[in-house]
């Protein structure tokens, strides 16, 4: 499960970087932009929590750093714009993803605990 989280987290970050820095006409769009930003960072952060369960503080710093850095890097491209509001939405999504990741870990730990107690008594 951890290996999946690590791979999914880094792939999500690579996709986010591509979408954030690519020309606007190459940007895929499925939902309103703020919803996509929130969801992308939530998925990335959730995957990192599953992959690195004991590194929550580092993940928080990474989410904040990556969101503000990628927004600032948009200022280097001629057809994109970096905005503070977009970075805040990304950080919010990341924090929600961190919470969801910890909830997933809690549920998995309780389920594995139940499975272990059943096999120990059998």
N, C-alpha and C positions, 0 to 999 in steps of 0.2 A: 504494500500500500504506500509506503514511504517513497519508494522509487517512482511510482506513478505520480505522486504529488510533485516530486522534484522535476521530473520531465515535463509534466503538464504546466507547472509554474513557469519554467524557463521558456517553453514554447509560447505560452500566453504572453509573456513579456516581449518576446521577439515579434509576435503578431501585433501587439499594441504599438511597439516602436515603428513597425512598418506602416501601419495604418495612420499613425500620428504624423509621420514625417513624409509620407508619399504625397505626390500631387493630389489635389482635391478631387480631380476627376477619377483617380484610381481608388479612391476610398470607398469600400463597400458600405452600404447603409441599409439597415433592416428596420430600425426603430428610430425614434427621435434621438438626436446626437447626445443629449445629456443622459438618456437612459442607457445608450450604448457605452458611454464612458464609465458610468457607475457600474454596470454589469461586467465590463471587461476587467476592471480593477478588482471587483469582488471575486471573480473567478480566479484571477491570478493570485490574489492574496490567500484565498481559501486553499488553493493547491499548494502554495508555499507552506502554509501552516500544517497541512497533512504531510508534506515532505520533510519539513524541518520543525517538528512539534515543540522542541525546547528552545526555539530561537524567536520567540514572539517579539521581543524588543527590537531585534535586528530587522525583522520583517516590517514592523511599523516604520522604522527609519527608512528602509528600502522603498516602501510604498510612497512615503512622503517625498523622498529624494527623486525617485523615478518620475512621479507625476509632475513635479515642478521642473525637473530637468527637461523632460520631453516637451512640456509646454514652452519653455524658454527656447528650445532648439527649433521650434516652429517659426520663431522670429527670424531664423536664418534662411528660411525658404520664401521665395517670392509670392507664392499663392496661398500661404497658410498664415494663421495668426494665433499667437499664444495668448490666452486670457487667464486671469486669476480665477475667475469663476469656474472655468473648465478644470483647473488644477484642484480646486476645492471639491468639486464633484468627484473627481478621480480619487482623492484622498478619502472622501466619505465612503465611496464604494469599496476601497481597500480595507477600511476599518470594519465595514459590515462583513466583508469576506473573511477577515481575521476572526470575527466573532462566530461566523457560521462554521469556519474550519474547526474552531475549538468545540463547538457544539457537536459536529460530526465525530471528532475524536472522543468526546465524552460518551456519545451513544455507542460507538464501536467498542470502547473499553468496557462499558457495561454489558454489551452483548457477548464479548469474548469472556468476560468474567462469569456470565451465566453458563456459557458453553463449557468452560473449564470445570465449574462446580458440578455440572451434570456428568461429565466424563470421569471425574474423580470419584463420584459415588457409584458409578456403574460397575 
